[in-house]
Amino acid sequence: MKDHREIPLTQGQVAIVDAADYEWLMQWKWQALWAKCTQSYYAARHTCIGGKDRHPRMHREILGLAFGEKRERDHINRNTLDNRRSNLRIATKAENIRNASKRRDNTSGLTGVRSSKTGRWEARIIFDKRYIHLGTFDTRDEAHAAYCSAATAHHGQFSKARNEWGEVQDETGNTPEQQGGTQ
């Protein structure tokens, strides 16, 4: 038997959930809601709370986070429709931001890397609401390696140390598959 199931949503989308949560979640009708801030869909249901229309998100229901509660959740693999418990964790706002996708105005294609006016590549990271300059490098890849090392050190499990294809990598630039593990 599969360890996960798919729940159909509106907009032609599906949510992935653990098989153990499937029956419980199917008591509600779920829809796909587009979130402009993340440029992705979330699974949500409609309800009325305090006389107002609300749309509790599926991932918050699974984690037991009450509607309006300030604690956040994080989709580890950044797929907002993958609501398996192994892909969800409770996070602070800062931790959640550390695992966000690269910004839309990113021109280097890599998180933490930008081109300098001299034609070289700068690496920097945000930690404790401050930018930390990591150095200037001859290549984009060298700058990204510096970012990945700093992200692993400063952000730990919420590190956004990923290559340009979105694969998680360690401070040496290797993905878990290259190390013989799984992602």
N, C-alpha and C positions, 0 to 999 in steps of 0.2 A: 504494500500500500504506500502511496506517495506521502511524504511528510508535509506537503503543502497542497493547497487548493487555490483555485481562482474564483473570485467573486465578480460577476459581471457588473459593470457600471454604465452610466450613460456615456455619450460621446464616443462609443466604441472602445472604451477603456476597460481594463480588468485590474483588480487588486489581488496581490498574492498574499495569502495568509497561511498560518500553520493549520494543519488538518485538525488539531485539537480545538482551535478557535472557530472553525468554519460554521458549525451548527449554531453556536451562540450568536455569531455576527449575522447570520442569515435571518434572524428575527426582524431585521430592519431592511428597508429598501435603500440601497446605497447609490450615490450619484458621483460623477466626476466633476470636481470644481477646479477651474483654472485659477492659479495664483500667479499674478503678474510679477510679484517680487521674486519668486523662485523660477518663473517660466516653466512651471510643471503642474500636472494634475495632482489633486489629493482626493482620496475617497472620503466622502462625507454623507451624512444623513440629515434629513430635515426634522426639526422638532420645535416645540414652543416652550420657552423657558421664561418664566416671569411675564407672560403675555407677549413676548417678543419672538419673532422667527429667528431660529439659530440653526447652525450647521456644524454639529460636533464632528470632528475628524476621526476616522477609523483608528488611526495610530494612537490617538489620545485615549480612546475607549480601551484599546488593548493594554496600554500601559497603566490604566486606572487613573488618568489625570482628569479631574473634574473640569467641566466647561468653565472657562474664565480663570482657572488656576494659572499662576504666573510661571511655574516651572515649564521648561520647554522639553521637546523631544528632538531626537536626532536620528535621521535615517543614515546609518553607517555607510551604505554604498551609494547614497545620494539619489536612489530611485524612490521617489515619494509614493509610489504605488506598491512597493515591496514592504508589506506590513507584517512580515514574519518576526517573531519575538527576537530571533538572533540578529536581526537587522535594526532593531530599535533600541534606543537607550535614552534615559533622562539626562538632560544637559542644562547647563546654565546658558544664558544668551551668548556669552563670550565663547564658550565651548562650541556651541552650535555654529557660530560664525566661522570658527576655525575650520570646520568641515564643509563650508559652503563651496559651491562651484566657483571657478575663476570669474572675475568680473567681466561684464559685457564689453567694457572699454579696454580690455587687455589687448595690447597689440603684439606682445612677444609670443603669445600662445601658451605661456607657462606662468603659473602662479608665482608671485614674488620676484619676477624678472621684468626689467624694462630696459629699453635702449637708452644710452646716454647721448649727450650732444657730441661727444668725442667719437661716436661710432662703436664704443665698447658697450658692455652689458653690466647693468647694476643689479645687485640682489639686495632685497630688504624684506623684513618681516615685521608684522605688528604684534607686539606683546605688551600686556598691561596698558593698552590704549596709546602706546608709543611706537613710532617707527624705529627700527634698529637697522642701520646700514651695515650690510654684511660684506661689502666690497665691490670692486669694479673688476670685470673679467674680460678676457679677449673673446670668449665664445659664450653664446647663450646657454649651452649645456653646462659649462663651468659655473655660471651664475646660478643655474637651477640646482646644481649639486650642492652649492652653498646654502641655498634656500631649504632644500630637503633636509640637510643636516640640522639646520637651525630649527626647522619645523618639528622634527622628531624630538629634539632636545627641549624646546619650549612648550610644545603643544601635546606631547605624549600621544595617547590613544586618539585624540582628535586631530592629529597631524594631517595636513593636506599635502603630504609629500607624495605627489603623483606625477607620473610622466605625462607627456602631451596627449596620450590616448586615454588618460583617466585611470590608469592602473596604479594601485598603491605601490610605493617603492620605499626601500629603506635608505639610510644615509649614504649607501654605496651606489644607489641608483638601481638596485636589483628589485624585481617584483617577487612576491612569494613563490610564484611558479618557477622563476629562475633559481630560487633557493631550494626548490624541491618541495615546497609547501603548497597550500591552496590559498586562494584569495578570499 
